[in-house]
Amino acid sequence: MPGILFFTMAHTAMAQTETVKFKAKTGILLTTGELQKALNENFKMSSPAENNDLSQPLRIAGYGVPGAKVEIHITPVSKGGSSKPVLVVAGKQSPYDVQNYTATVGSNGSWLLGEPVAVKFREGATQRRVHVFAGQSKDGLVSKRPVNREIKLEDEKLKVIAVGTVKLLTDDKVRNDFKVFTRTGGITASSNDVPIVPVSETPFGMQGTAAPGSRVIIDVHYSGTKTEYKKVVKVAGVKTYTEKKVTNIKNKKFGSFEKPVGDDGKWHVLPIDPYEPKNGDVGTELIMSVIVIDFKAMNGNKEVFRKSVTLSVVPSSNFEAFFKQW
């Protein structure tokens, strides 16, 4: 691992025989061999513990040889997780990566990092654990017995909520339960598409039944004329001339109506008006001459089947409404 001091490194013959000016609590100078032994045998990491709570920053502390330098390396290890960018406080080491710190053992033999260390994992990561690796060195000698502590986190378990038995909706159920009410009896999955049916310009709604839990989508397109009355000229109070603009419309979408079907198995669409007269002498008049209606029976996001109806609007006629009420 780059930048990490390895605590099992070999030493030169000179370092092994040199007398080190290290004063223990007893006031006795230690030889190189005695200091090496002290570094090996007198080092402990008292915090964090193996069951430490990682939701809070880690307090890292322990005991060692007075005056020794302690190096601490904190490594979060996990599998997977999000690759989205993460926020890191400016001037701070990233809590998602390896963090390297140093401390000095005090005259009383204890050491402590000045601030607790935060460790984090990426969203969705599993097999999460933290390795805290620490060791001490002094006067060119390095402890041969560093401490490596592992803290594990349990992966979050999926919560299973017990529910009542759910009856799956089948495509056959969607087909069998579908019906649009008409004056000819009804449109079902086994019906043919309905060819041109003459109707009056009277507003009409649509109703029917379907499998509970399914959806019915109704798409409406129309062809016709739109007349814009812009200016009226009168002479002696009598209208003599009207400026107007007539636009022919072909297969324009009127609207799409999505109807989730409840437990009662019913659905309906509010009335559509094929004729919209102008308001006064100036305004817009809309006449739908042909209306094409597509009914789609849906099982979730799957279209099970569709049926089409074409209406021909005959103004000022006595033709009955094609669609019936419940």
C-alpha positions in Angstrom: 0.0 0.0 0.0 1.7 3.3 -1.1 2.6 5.8 1.6 2.2 3.3 4.4 5.0 2.5 6.8 5.5 -1.3 7.0 6.1 -2.3 10.6 8.1 -5.5 9.8 10.9 -3.8 7.9 14.5 -4.9 8.4 17.0 -2.7 10.2 20.7 -2.1 9.6 23.3 -3.7 11.7 24.3 -0.3 13.0 20.7 0.4 14.2 20.6 -2.9 15.9 23.7 -2.3 18.0 23.5 1.4 18.6 22.6 2.6 22.2 19.4 4.7 22.0 19.0 7.6 24.3 15.5 6.6 25.5 14.6 7.2 29.1 12.0 4.9 30.5 9.9 5.7 33.5 12.5 3.9 35.6 15.1 6.4 34.4 17.2 3.7 32.7 18.6 4.2 29.2 17.5 1.5 26.8 19.8 -0.2 24.3 18.5 -0.6 20.7 17.5 -4.2 21.5 15.6 -3.2 24.6 13.8 -0.4 22.7 12.9 -2.8 19.9 11.5 -5.2 22.5 9.5 -2.4 24.1 8.1 -1.3 20.8 7.0 -4.9 20.0 5.5 -5.7 23.3 4.1 -2.3 24.5 1.5 -1.3 21.9 -2.2 -1.5 22.1 -5.3 0.0 20.4 -8.0 0.4 22.9 -10.5 2.1 20.6 -12.3 1.4 18.3 -13.7 -2.0 19.3 -14.7 -4.7 16.9 -18.4 -4.0 17.5 -18.0 -0.2 17.3 -21.0 1.8 16.0 -20.0 3.1 12.6 -22.9 5.5 12.4 -20.8 7.8 14.5 -17.2 8.9 13.9 -14.5 6.6 15.3 -12.5 7.5 18.4 -9.1 6.1 17.9 -6.8 5.7 20.9 -4.4 3.3 22.6 -1.1 2.8 24.5 2.5 2.6 23.4 6.1 3.6 24.2 6.3 7.2 25.4 7.6 9.5 22.6 6.9 6.9 19.9 5.2 7.9 16.6 2.0 6.1 15.9 0.7 5.7 12.3 -2.9 4.8 11.7 -4.5 3.8 8.4 -8.3 3.4 8.2 -9.6 1.5 5.2 -13.3 1.0 4.3 -13.9 -2.2 2.4 -17.1 -3.2 0.6 -18.6 -4.7 -2.5 -20.6 -2.9 -5.1 -22.5 0.3 -4.4 -23.4 3.4 -6.3 -20.9 5.1 -8.6 -22.4 8.5 -8.2 -20.1 11.3 -7.1 -19.9 11.9 -3.3 -19.4 15.0 -1.3 -16.1 15.5 0.6 -15.4 18.4 2.9 -12.6 20.6 1.6 -9.3 20.1 3.4 -10.5 16.7 4.9 -9.7 13.2 3.9 -12.4 11.4 2.0 -14.4 9.1 4.4 -15.1 6.8 1.5 -11.3 6.1 0.9 -8.2 5.1 2.8 -7.4 7.7 5.5 -3.9 8.1 7.0 -3.1 9.8 10.4 -0.3 10.0 12.9 -0.2 10.6 16.7 2.5 10.7 19.3 2.5 8.6 22.5 2.5 10.9 25.5 4.7 10.7 28.6 2.0 8.6 30.3 2.1 6.0 27.6 -1.2 6.9 25.9 -2.0 8.2 22.4 -5.2 9.6 20.9 -6.2 11.1 17.5 -7.2 14.7 18.0 -10.5 14.3 16.2 -12.8 11.3 15.7 -12.7 9.9 12.2 -15.8 9.5 10.0 -16.1 6.4 7.7 -18.7 6.1 5.0 -19.8 3.6 2.3 -21.4 4.2 -1.0 -25.1 3.8 -1.3 -26.1 0.2 -1.9 -22.7 -1.3 -0.9 -22.7 -4.7 0.7 -20.2 -6.8 2.7 -19.1 -3.6 4.5 -16.2 -3.6 6.9 -13.5 -1.2 8.2 -9.8 -2.1 8.8 -8.0 0.1 11.3 -4.3 -0.6 11.1 -1.8 1.0 13.5 1.7 0.6 14.8 4.5 2.6 16.4 8.1 3.6 15.7 10.9 5.5 17.5 14.4 6.5 16.8 14.4 4.5 13.5 13.0 1.3 15.0 9.6 0.0 14.0 7.3 -2.2 16.0 7.1 -5.7 14.5 3.7 -6.3 16.1 1.2 -3.7 14.6 -2.5 -4.0 15.3 -5.1 -4.6 12.6 -8.7 -4.4 13.8 -11.7 -5.2 11.6 -15.2 -3.8 12.2 -18.0 -5.4 10.3 -21.5 -4.1 9.4 -24.4 -6.4 8.8 -26.0 -5.9 5.4 -29.5 -4.5 5.6 -32.1 -7.3 5.1 -35.1 -6.9 2.9 -38.3 -6.5 4.9 -41.0 -8.9 3.8 -44.5 -7.7 4.5 -47.1 -10.4 4.9 -50.2 -9.7 2.9 -53.3 -11.6 2.0 -53.4 -14.0 -1.0 -53.2 -12.0 -4.2 -55.1 -13.4 -7.2 -53.1 -12.7 -10.3 -55.0 -11.0 -13.1 -54.7 -13.1 -16.3 -55.1 -11.9 -19.9 -58.1 -14.3 -20.3 -59.8 -12.6 -17.4 -59.2 -9.2 -19.1 -60.7 -10.5 -22.3 -63.7 -12.1 -20.8 -64.8 -9.2 -18.6 -64.4 -6.4 -21.1 -67.6 -4.8 -22.6 -68.6 -1.4 -24.0 -72.4 -0.8 -23.7 -74.0 0.1 -27.1 -77.5 0.2 -28.6 -76.6 -3.0 -30.5 -75.8 -5.0 -27.4 -72.1 -4.2 -26.7 -68.5 -4.4 -27.8 -66.5 -7.3 -26.4 -63.2 -9.0 -27.0 -64.8 -11.3 -29.6 -66.5 -8.5 -31.5 -65.4 -7.1 -34.8 -64.4 -3.5 -35.1 -67.5 -1.4 -35.7 -67.7 0.3 -39.1 -69.3 3.7 -39.7 -72.3 4.3 -37.5 -74.5 7.4 -38.1 -75.3 9.5 -35.0 -76.7 12.9 -34.3 -74.6 15.8 -33.0 -75.9 15.2 -29.4 -73.2 14.8 -26.7 -72.4 11.2 -25.8 -70.7 9.4 -23.0 -69.2 5.9 -22.9 -69.6 3.2 -20.2 -68.7 -0.4 -19.7 -67.3 -3.1 -17.6 -63.8 -4.7 -17.2 -61.8 -7.0 -15.0 -61.1 -5.4 -11.6 -57.5 -4.3 -11.4 -57.2 -3.9 -15.2 -57.2 -0.6 -17.1 -59.2 0.7 -20.1 -57.6 3.4 -22.3 -59.9 5.2 -24.8 -58.2 7.3 -27.6 -60.5 9.6 -29.5 -59.6 11.2 -32.9 -61.9 13.3 -35.1 -62.2 14.9 -38.6 -64.4 17.9 -39.3 -64.3 21.7 -39.8 -63.4 24.6 -37.6 -64.9 28.0 -38.7 -63.5 31.2 -37.2 -66.0 34.1 -37.5 -63.8 37.2 -37.3 -65.8 40.2 -38.4 -69.5 41.1 -39.0 -70.7 43.9 -41.2 -74.1 45.5 -40.7 -76.0 48.0 -42.8 -78.9 49.8 -41.1 -78.7 47.3 -38.3 -78.9 44.3 -40.6 -76.0 41.8 -40.9 -74.9 41.8 -44.5 -71.5 40.2 -44.4 -69.4 38.0 -42.1 -65.6 37.5 -42.5 -64.7 34.0 -41.6 -62.0 31.4 -42.0 -62.8 27.7 -42.5 -60.2 25.0 -41.6 -60.6 21.4 -42.6 -59.5 19.0 -39.8 -58.4 15.4 -40.5 -57.7 12.8 -37.9 -56.9 15.2 -35.0 -56.6 13.8 -31.5 -59.4 14.9 -29.3 -58.1 13.2 -26.1 -56.9 10.0 -24.4 -58.8 8.8 -21.3 -57.2 6.2 -19.0 -59.6 4.4 -16.7 -58.3 2.2 -13.9 -61.0 -0.4 -13.1 -62.0 -0.7 -9.4 -63.6 -3.6 -7.5 -67.0 -3.0 -9.0 -65.6 -3.7 -12.5 -67.1 -0.5 -14.0 -65.7 2.4 -16.0 -67.1 5.4 -17.8 -66.0 8.5 -19.8 -67.7 11.9 -19.5 -69.8 13.1 -22.5 -68.1 14.3 -25.6 -69.8 17.0 -27.7 -69.4 16.7 -31.4 -70.7 20.2 -32.0 -69.4 23.4 -30.4 -71.2 26.5 -31.7 -69.7 30.0 -31.7 -70.8 32.3 -28.9 -72.4 35.3 -30.6 -71.6 36.7 -34.0 -67.9 36.4 -33.5 -66.2 33.3 -32.4 -65.3 29.7 -33.4 -67.6 26.9 -34.4 -66.4 23.3 -34.4 -68.2 20.4 -36.1 -66.9 16.9 -35.8 -68.1 14.9 -38.8 -66.2 11.7 -38.2 -65.1 10.4 -34.7 -62.9 7.3 -34.4 -62.7 5.7 -30.9 -60.1 3.1 -29.9 -60.7 1.0 -26.8 -57.6 -0.7 -25.3 -57.9 -3.4 -22.6 -54.7 -3.4 -20.5 -53.3 -5.9 -18.0 -50.7 -3.8 -16.2 -48.7 -2.2 -19.0 -49.6 -4.9 -21.5 -52.2 -4.3 -24.1 -54.3 -7.4 -24.3 -56.5 -6.3 -27.2 -58.1 -3.3 -28.8 -61.4 -2.5 -30.5 -62.3 0.4 -32.8 -65.6 2.3 -33.4 -66.2 4.9 -36.1 -69.1 7.4 -35.7 -70.4 9.6 -38.6 -72.1 12.7 -37.2 -75.2 13.8 -39.1 -76.3 17.3 -37.9 -80.0 17.9 -37.2 -80.8 14.2 -37.4 -82.8 11.9 -35.2 -80.3 9.1 -35.1 -80.0 7.4 -31.7 -76.9 7.6 -29.5 -74.7 4.6 -30.2 -73.4 4.2 -26.7 -75.8 3.3 -23.9 -75.9 3.9 -20.2 -75.7 1.3 -17.4 
